[in-house]
Amino acid sequence: QGDRAVKAVKKGGSVVVIAGAATPPSFYFGLTSNGEILKKLNPFLESGKVKPVLDPKAPYPFDKVNEAFAYLETERATGKVVIFPINP
């Protein structure tokens, strides 16, 4: 929902799109499974320059993953819907 975020960001702000198309002033930030990209992103997260937006209904426990996906399908999620892993 990068287009919606661009409309909501304050003047002079930026939007980071993790997946999908990016419309200026947003930019695409691709992730890989090896963690190298996350290492580059980490200083921006720690400094507060990049702030992840997490949906207030999250996190969902792993056993409620179906509910999390059903919520995503409503298109009412604000930010990322987080599912935390199985506890050992």
RAFEN-V732716 format. One record per residue. N is the residue number from 1. PSI is psi in whole degrees, -180 to 180 (NA if undefined). Layout:
# RAFEN-V732716
N/PSI ; N/PSI
This chain:
# RAFEN-V732716
1/41 ; 2/-36 ; 3/-40 ; 4/-39 ; 5/-39 ; 6/-38 ; 7/-27 ; 8/-19 ; 9/145 ; 10/159 ; 11/130 ; 12/-5 ; 13/175 ; 14/157 ; 15/132 ; 16/125 ; 17/119 ; 18/-36 ; 19/145 ; 20/-175 ; 21/150 ; 22/128 ; 23/128 ; 24/141 ; 25/18 ; 26/163 ; 27/151 ; 28/136 ; 29/103 ; 30/143 ; 31/145 ; 32/162 ; 33/-10 ; 34/-6 ; 35/-6 ; 36/-41 ; 37/-40 ; 38/-35 ; 39/-38 ; 40/-33 ; 41/-29 ; 42/-46 ; 43/-34 ; 44/-36 ; 45/-46 ; 46/-35 ; 47/-14 ; 48/3 ; 49/-32 ; 50/125 ; 51/117 ; 52/143 ; 53/115 ; 54/137 ; 55/137 ; 56/-19 ; 57/-16 ; 58/163 ; 59/150 ; 60/138 ; 61/156 ; 62/-34 ; 63/-5 ; 64/24 ; 65/-35 ; 66/-39 ; 67/-39 ; 68/-45 ; 69/-36 ; 70/-40 ; 71/-43 ; 72/-39 ; 73/-19 ; 74/-14 ; 75/28 ; 76/1 ; 77/141 ; 78/109 ; 79/-157 ; 80/141 ; 81/118 ; 82/138 ; 83/123 ; 84/153 ; 85/169 ; 86/135 ; 87/135 ; 88/NA
